[in-house]
């Protein structure tokens, strides 16, 4: 052990490598006194002789969005967690990427002259990034889809978020604040989903406007990844004896997964809550609504099926009336009852502007800010316990197995499969540890069991996974059943397998 009387003891597990004093990180000896701190406490640069530094890479800005790409991700809440990988570690390497937009002329109002952003020609790439490539900033335009009820809309969003994961995520874990208030817009995905599920009236319809802006693509290296030093310390403090409370706290802090590759940029997701009866009374068509909303933002709006495309900046009496309703939705004669907004990416000022007053100027400011403040908008994930295999850490296999076990318990604890069956294609919602059913149009009751259409096809729903069987011949298995509820009237069976097998 390397101990100092007034400091915490740090186990010496680095062998011939150098061990950072504060966190116990191991680094190669050639990184000691290389003129760049590879330990957060800079203990690797202590008592070093003065040296002539190669300053090129140290003058470069880090790649935009690096700090967002290394965060953990909770697949139950669809939200980011604390850093899993270190985005400030360069490992003694000077790797950089070219930014093709540096030659765009800009105006300096102080000097009253045009200039090139030469300091943005190259950006430095951290060690943990294998590939980072700037993309010509592309606005996808704004697509729209119409949904008859909140259940169909929620399903569409969930399909985008969790189709690759293979289970139903809940809206909020037990330790999250509820804060379910109508009309509240938020950057948090869980609040966005919560606001959608609050609308269950039969006379409502939903129009979703979605736009994406891509700025870069990236891929994390596949071997010898370097963990964030805070996560490393927390991991090493976990006991080798399994304790679900401690390991689940680790998962709550750092997420269930980390990102292995993805696309940087921004997302603007607007859901208009419409009153169908008022639409009929005022003879408001989707065509008018979409054209006016597109003009309000100053962007191109098109449907996925190509049946309608809105021109920019359309104005007129109908748009004036709808714009007044857009800004004041409290009246009984307002077609637009609410606008629920989710913004991802962009600087705080621009994103906050979109949350409070969606308009053409705020939209453009937000789009420009994405270059320097992008979010991860498309990604591939890997469980953190599997990612630990990619590190060079020694002696952590017991902790890794414990983390895997806690991960499975964590998913089971907060999975909507714990809820009773929701019949007739109802959607189970686990909100703050309370189960409810979100019913499709034409169905009601606590379990969506009441309907005047008893012959409709209804899909099945999975039960939760059983416990793992005892280990036999190096294998164990667990099962689940498509009986929560079972399919009805020829409805589709549950997607996926009913038996899962793994080595033991």
VOGU-3710 file (C-alpha; in Angstrom, 3 decimals, decimal comma):
1> xxxxxxxxxx> 0,000/0,000/0,000  1,129/3,584/-0,724  0,043/5,553/2,361  0,516/9,013/3,835  -0,487/9,728/7,385  -3,032/12,445/6,570  -4,341/10,990/3,312  -6,405/8,060/2,172  -4,537/4,851/1,365  -4,509/3,988/-2,329
11> xxxxxxxxxx> -3,798/0,341/-3,249  -0,684/-0,019/-5,384  -1,889/-2,012/-8,413  0,179/-0,345/-11,111  3,294/-2,520/-11,007  6,065/-0,739/-12,916  3,677/1,983/-14,159  3,157/5,324/-12,430  0,198/5,639/-10,049  -1,655/8,944/-9,702
21> xxxxxxxxxx> -1,622/9,935/-6,045  -5,235/11,099/-5,661  -7,194/8,560/-7,695  -4,893/5,568/-8,175  -5,010/5,773/-11,982  -2,148/3,889/-13,659  -0,277/5,599/-16,496  2,790/4,615/-18,504  6,159/5,857/-17,268  6,772/7,759/-20,509
31> xxxxxxxxxx> 3,831/10,020/-19,635  5,542/11,201/-16,448  7,090/14,661/-16,886  5,901/14,910/-20,497  4,710/18,485/-19,989  1,022/17,552/-19,836  -0,995/16,405/-16,840  -2,246/12,838/-17,317  -3,359/12,701/-13,679  -6,080/15,062/-12,527
41> xxxxxxxxxx> -3,990/16,075/-9,500  -0,952/16,652/-11,790  1,150/14,355/-9,603  2,774/13,003/-12,793  4,220/16,474/-13,487  5,464/17,178/-9,970  9,190/17,910/-9,431  9,921/17,718/-13,172  12,753/19,563/-14,862  11,859/22,420/-17,169
51> xxxxxxxxxx> 11,561/21,237/-20,767  10,969/22,763/-24,158  7,341/22,007/-24,968  5,764/21,154/-28,300  2,948/23,653/-28,090  0,849/22,939/-31,217  -1,681/20,509/-29,722  -1,863/22,366/-26,425  -3,105/25,445/-28,265  -6,001/23,580/-29,909
61> xxxxxxxxxx> -9,557/23,559/-28,637  -10,898/20,074/-27,748  -13,401/18,549/-30,179  -16,934/19,927/-29,603  -19,243/17,705/-27,580  -16,541/15,424/-26,157  -17,831/15,917/-22,620  -21,353/14,808/-23,698  -20,191/11,697/-25,550  -18,402/10,207/-22,521
71> xxxxxxxxxx> -21,360/10,405/-20,149  -23,181/7,359/-18,911  -26,741/6,742/-20,079  -29,719/5,376/-18,145  -31,875/3,364/-20,539  -34,809/3,407/-18,125  -35,117/7,196/-17,948  -33,470/7,900/-21,338  -31,233/10,458/-19,645  -27,526/11,109/-19,310
81> xxxxxxxxxx> -25,580/10,333/-16,142  -22,112/11,213/-14,828  -18,966/10,748/-16,915  -17,868/7,162/-17,574  -14,820/7,894/-19,758  -12,227/10,664/-19,454  -12,567/13,311/-22,190  -9,564/15,322/-20,962  -7,017/12,501/-21,151  -4,745/12,548/-24,220
91> xxxxxxxxxx> -2,258/9,812/-23,299  0,727/11,782/-24,569  -0,665/11,788/-28,117  -1,119/14,801/-30,380  -4,060/13,797/-32,576  -6,302/16,392/-34,175  -9,147/16,620/-36,682  -9,707/19,083/-39,516  -12,700/21,418/-39,496  -13,664/22,270/-43,071
101> xxxxxxxxxx> -15,814/25,245/-42,032  -12,894/27,291/-40,695  -12,662/29,217/-43,995  -16,109/30,764/-43,584  -15,642/34,537/-43,494  -16,764/36,265/-40,311  -17,113/39,886/-39,346  -15,287/41,380/-36,365  -17,302/44,468/-35,274  -14,460/45,717/-33,057
111> xxxxxxxxxx> -11,842/45,795/-35,804  -14,485/46,353/-38,512  -13,012/43,735/-40,791  -13,669/40,253/-42,145  -11,542/37,355/-40,930  -11,069/33,573/-41,147  -11,408/31,517/-37,943  -7,893/30,071/-38,170  -8,009/28,988/-34,523  -10,854/26,600/-35,471
121> xxxxxxxxxx> -9,053/24,902/-38,348  -8,054/21,955/-36,139  -9,517/20,517/-32,944  -7,686/18,146/-30,609  -9,017/14,591/-30,258  -8,894/12,957/-26,789  -7,357/9,503/-26,372  -10,687/7,697/-25,878  -12,014/8,799/-29,293  -10,989/6,523/-32,152
131> xxxxxxxxxx> -12,777/8,581/-34,843  -14,245/12,094/-34,869  -15,365/13,644/-38,158  -17,014/17,015/-38,692  -20,058/16,963/-40,968  -21,323/19,765/-43,155  -24,036/21,123/-40,885  -27,252/19,682/-42,287  -30,754/20,681/-41,206  -33,154/17,840/-41,964
141> xxxxxxxxxx> -36,061/20,252/-42,204  -39,046/19,641/-39,965  -41,074/16,473/-40,440  -44,476/15,979/-38,869  -46,757/13,124/-37,864  -50,346/13,149/-36,582  -51,466/10,914/-33,686  -55,041/10,234/-32,605  -54,153/9,818/-28,926  -51,255/10,170/-26,496
151> xxxxxxxxxx> -50,784/6,408/-26,375  -49,858/6,217/-30,076  -47,525/9,199/-29,711  -45,800/7,700/-26,667  -45,339/4,409/-28,501  -43,676/6,184/-31,431  -41,215/7,960/-29,132  -40,489/4,792/-27,169  -39,883/2,846/-30,373  -37,240/5,386/-31,387
161> xxxxxxxxxx> -35,589/5,242/-27,976  -35,643/1,607/-26,950  -36,217/-0,675/-29,942  -32,624/-1,915/-29,817  -32,751/-2,469/-26,062  -35,693/-4,858/-26,098  -37,734/-3,754/-23,085  -40,166/-1,048/-22,015  -38,626/1,831/-20,104  -40,516/3,675/-17,400
171> xxxxxxxxxx> -41,180/7,389/-17,188  -39,378/8,141/-13,932  -37,453/6,078/-11,375  -38,558/6,132/-7,771  -36,000/8,720/-6,660  -36,847/11,323/-9,329  -39,007/14,389/-8,649  -42,508/14,091/-10,057  -43,103/17,685/-11,207  -45,937/16,687/-13,561
181> xxxxxxxxxx> -47,381/20,048/-14,560  -49,265/20,716/-17,775  -47,550/22,927/-20,290  -44,106/22,735/-18,703  -41,394/22,435/-21,344  -38,094/20,836/-20,489  -34,761/19,615/-21,723  -35,290/16,436/-19,662  -36,678/13,559/-21,712  -38,612/12,159/-18,735
191> xxxxxxxxxx> -40,461/15,461/-18,205  -41,261/15,572/-21,920  -42,775/12,072/-21,755  -44,604/12,855/-18,534  -46,324/15,861/-20,079  -47,458/13,753/-23,040  -48,985/11,031/-20,840  -50,950/13,639/-18,869  -53,285/14,214/-21,847  -55,888/11,441/-22,003
201> xxxxxxxxxx> -59,065/13,282/-23,103  -60,879/11,781/-26,089  -61,317/15,070/-27,982  -57,582/15,730/-28,391  -55,187/15,071/-31,237  -51,415/15,420/-31,348  -49,147/16,729/-34,099  -45,450/16,118/-33,604  -42,882/18,323/-35,377  -39,344/16,968/-35,296
211> xxxxxxxxxx> -36,111/18,398/-36,693  -32,533/17,153/-36,389  -29,266/18,929/-37,133  -26,083/16,840/-37,545  -22,641/18,348/-36,873  -20,217/15,403/-36,407  -19,897/11,627/-36,130  -17,643/9,761/-33,699  -16,590/6,336/-32,461  -15,012/5,420/-29,131
221> xxxxxxxxxx> -11,904/3,209/-29,146  -12,513/-0,495/-28,531  -9,599/-1,362/-26,273  -7,672/0,155/-23,364  -10,271/2,855/-22,754  -9,501/5,182/-19,843  -12,199/5,723/-17,226  -13,062/9,083/-15,741  -11,093/9,406/-12,507  -14,176/10,018/-10,336
231> xxxxxxxxxx> -15,811/6,886/-11,714  -12,573/4,942/-11,256  -12,411/5,881/-7,572  -16,102/5,039/-7,048  -15,662/1,690/-8,803  -12,613/0,729/-6,753  -14,456/1,602/-3,521  -17,239/-0,911/-4,287  -16,957/-4,048/-2,134  -16,094/-7,392/-3,679
241> xxxxxxxxxx> -18,948/-8,845/-1,619  -22,206/-8,217/-3,481  -24,354/-5,430/-2,023  -27,267/-4,369/-4,220  -27,731/-1,053/-2,425  -24,163/0,096/-3,128  -24,042/-1,243/-6,676  -27,457/0,192/-7,590  -26,286/3,588/-6,299  -23,321/3,287/-8,676
251> xxxxxxxxxx> -25,755/2,589/-11,545  -27,957/5,536/-10,538  -24,903/7,826/-10,616  -23,193/6,552/-13,772  -26,040/4,993/-15,751  -26,643/1,531/-17,143  -24,754/2,027/-20,431  -22,117/4,135/-22,136  -21,951/5,377/-25,728  -19,685/3,532/-28,193
261> xxxxxxxxxx> -20,463/5,554/-31,354  -22,885/8,179/-32,523  -23,862/11,414/-34,233  -23,442/14,876/-32,706  -25,896/17,700/-33,285  -29,255/18,830/-31,959  -32,926/17,860/-31,817  -35,985/20,080/-31,572  -39,143/18,105/-30,786  -42,470/19,982/-30,592
271> xxxxxxxxxx> -45,810/18,331/-29,847  -48,934/20,423/-30,519  -51,955/19,335/-28,468  -55,049/20,129/-30,559  -58,761/20,311/-29,782  -60,515/18,330/-32,532  -63,934/19,907/-31,901  -62,590/23,465/-32,130  -60,709/22,524/-35,320  -63,986/21,431/-36,908
281> xxxxxxxxxx> -65,837/24,518/-35,675  -63,196/26,913/-37,054  -62,653/24,848/-40,210  -58,932/24,639/-39,446  -57,105/22,110/-41,626  -53,812/20,355/-40,990  -52,515/22,008/-44,137  -53,085/25,497/-42,688  -51,738/24,497/-39,307  -48,541/23,038/-40,726
291> xxxxxxxxxx> -47,877/25,917/-43,098  -48,352/28,464/-40,344  -46,173/26,574/-37,878  -43,421/26,195/-40,464  -43,621/29,898/-41,241  -43,540/30,700/-37,533  -40,198/28,936/-37,235  -38,891/29,814/-40,683  -38,179/26,182/-41,582  -39,365/23,717/-44,186
301> xxxxxxxxxx> -42,076/21,355/-42,949  -42,854/18,111/-44,755  -44,707/14,923/-43,939  -43,000/11,535/-43,986  -45,292/10,322/-46,767  -44,601/13,404/-48,910  -48,284/14,361/-49,149  -47,756/17,885/-47,884  -44,896/20,325/-47,891  -45,138/23,763/-46,281
311> xxxxxxxxxx> -43,593/26,889/-47,747  -41,559/29,253/-45,596  -42,881/32,365/-43,959  -46,512/32,009/-45,044  -48,686/34,712/-43,490  -52,382/35,568/-43,617  -55,535/35,828/-41,529  -55,553/32,149/-40,623  -51,903/32,258/-39,571  -52,456/35,419/-37,541
321> xxxxxxxxxx> -55,246/33,705/-35,627  -53,223/30,519/-35,075  -50,172/32,493/-34,016  -52,244/34,273/-31,370  -53,434/30,871/-30,175  -49,864/29,590/-30,212  -48,893/32,361/-27,778  -52,085/32,168/-25,670  -53,651/28,699/-25,393  -55,932/29,289/-22,406
331> xxxxxxxxxx> -59,077/30,259/-24,333  -61,915/27,794/-24,897  -61,904/28,617/-28,633  -58,191/27,906/-29,072  -57,322/25,064/-31,446  -53,882/24,736/-29,834  -54,283/23,621/-26,210  -50,606/23,146/-25,474  -47,162/22,954/-27,043  -44,814/20,454/-25,386
341> xxxxxxxxxx> -41,187/21,022/-26,330  -38,028/18,965/-25,912  -34,683/20,517/-26,898  -31,406/18,626/-27,063  -28,129/20,365/-27,865  -27,155/24,012/-28,249  -25,963/26,536/-25,701  -28,058/27,302/-22,631  -29,370/30,634/-23,896  -30,505/29,344/-27,290
351> xxxxxxxxxx> -32,060/26,150/-25,909  -33,823/28,113/-23,181  -35,173/30,503/-25,801  -36,743/27,621/-27,721  -38,333/26,281/-24,545  -40,007/29,595/-23,789  -40,671/31,265/-27,161  -40,345/29,162/-30,291  -39,728/31,446/-33,258  -37,595/31,904/-36,345
361> xxxxxxxxxx> -34,817/33,957/-34,733  -34,452/31,705/-31,675  -34,435/28,658/-33,966  -31,600/30,098/-36,068  -29,554/31,104/-33,010  -29,995/27,587/-31,637  -28,903/26,003/-34,934  -25,725/28,083/-35,053  -24,858/27,264/-31,440  -24,864/23,506/-32,152
371> xxxxxxxxxx> -21,412/23,657/-33,753  -19,817/24,432/-30,402  -22,375/22,844/-28,069  -23,677/19,676/-29,752  -25,445/16,830/-28,010  -25,312/13,133/-28,860  -28,498/12,670/-30,918  -27,977/9,174/-32,377  -25,900/6,520/-30,676  -25,031/2,895/-30,040
381> xxxxxxxxxx> -24,756/1,716/-26,451  -22,984/-0,953/-24,440  -23,660/-1,908/-20,804  -21,065/-0,427/-18,458  -20,283/-3,822/-16,943  -19,333/-5,074/-20,421  -17,361/-1,914/-21,138  -15,120/-2,592/-18,141  -13,626/-5,456/-20,172  -12,240/-2,808/-22,553
391> xxxxxxxxxx> -10,116/-1,175/-19,858  -6,604/-2,126/-18,752  -7,682/-2,375/-15,107  -6,622/-5,487/-13,222  -8,384/-7,257/-10,367  -11,897/-5,986/-11,121  -13,604/-9,135/-12,434  -15,496/-9,715/-9,177  -16,729/-6,121/-9,200  -17,689/-6,471/-12,868
401> xxxxxxxxxx> -19,780/-9,579/-12,172  -21,422/-7,853/-9,212  -22,215/-4,859/-11,413  -23,786/-7,130/-14,022  -25,961/-8,743/-11,350  -27,021/-5,351/-9,981  -27,765/-4,149/-13,522  -30,226/-7,012/-14,058  -31,907/-6,356/-10,703  -32,039/-2,634/-11,456
411> xxxxxxxxxx> -33,819/-3,199/-14,788  -36,288/-5,555/-13,153  -37,016/-3,137/-10,298  -37,871/-0,202/-12,566  -39,358/-2,065/-15,547  -43,013/-1,601/-16,465  -43,329/-5,408/-16,767  -43,954/-5,299/-12,994  -47,320/-3,697/-13,702  -50,462/-5,744/-14,197
421> xxxxxxxxxx> -51,807/-6,309/-17,710  -53,152/-3,402/-19,772  -55,747/-4,867/-22,133  -56,759/-3,901/-25,676  -53,341/-2,539/-26,680  -53,104/-0,328/-23,602  -49,622/0,816/-22,622  -48,303/0,145/-19,079  -46,751/3,197/-17,415  -44,569/2,938/-14,305
431> xxxxxxxxxx> -44,421/6,456/-12,888  -42,766/7,055/-9,502  -43,351/3,384/-8,616  -47,086/3,655/-9,411  -48,517/1,650/-12,316  -51,204/2,902/-14,683  -52,468/2,112/-18,174  -52,472/4,555/-21,076  -55,450/3,533/-23,220  -55,900/3,863/-26,966
441> xxxxxxxxxx> -58,792/5,895/-28,362  -62,107/4,115/-27,721  -60,975/2,315/-24,544  -61,183/3,229/-20,885  -61,005/1,791/-17,387  -58,027/1,177/-15,062  -56,794/-1,629/-17,351  -58,333/-0,342/-20,627  -60,836/-3,173/-20,302  -63,960/-1,156/-21,168
451> xxxxxxxxxx> -64,787/-0,813/-24,855  -67,592/-1,030/-27,371  -65,236/-2,800/-29,807  -64,629/-6,212/-28,176  -63,490/-7,942/-31,381  -60,420/-5,800/-32,080  -57,031/-7,503/-32,331  -54,907/-6,926/-29,230  -51,176/-7,604/-28,964  -49,579/-9,525/-26,122
461> xxxxxxxxxx> -47,247/-8,190/-23,433  -44,227/-9,757/-21,737  -44,092/-10,752/-18,114  -40,868/-9,982/-16,243  -37,919/-12,350/-16,576  -37,777/-15,181/-14,063  -34,760/-15,661/-11,804  -31,751/-17,411/-13,334  -31,727/-21,189/-13,050  -28,911/-23,029/-11,303
471> xxxxxxxxxx> -25,709/-23,374/-13,323  -25,569/-26,706/-15,181  -22,831/-27,732/-17,614  -21,565/-24,158/-17,731  -24,965/-22,719/-18,734  -27,928/-21,123/-16,981  -31,198/-19,728/-18,291  -34,222/-17,645/-17,441  -37,656/-17,362/-19,034  -40,549/-14,965/-19,548
481> xxxxxxxxxx> -44,080/-15,432/-20,870  -46,250/-13,515/-23,311  -49,169/-13,377/-20,869  -49,151/-9,820/-19,527  -51,684/-9,801/-21,206  -51,838/-12,652/-23,758  -52,693/-11,814/-27,391  -56,399/-11,593/-28,184  -58,431/-12,083/-31,360  -55,370/-12,901/-33,466
491> xxxxxxxxxx> -53,255/-10,010/-32,186  -49,469/-10,132/-32,524  -47,341/-12,085/-30,086  -44,603/-10,428/-28,065  -41,422/-9,586/-30,017  -38,194/-11,231/-28,903  -37,304/-14,532/-27,232  -38,958/-16,176/-24,254  -35,762/-17,938/-23,114  -32,366/-16,371/-22,441
501> xxxx> -29,225/-18,465/-21,927  -25,752/-17,405/-20,815  -22,497/-18,982/-19,687  -21,851/-19,356/-15,984
//
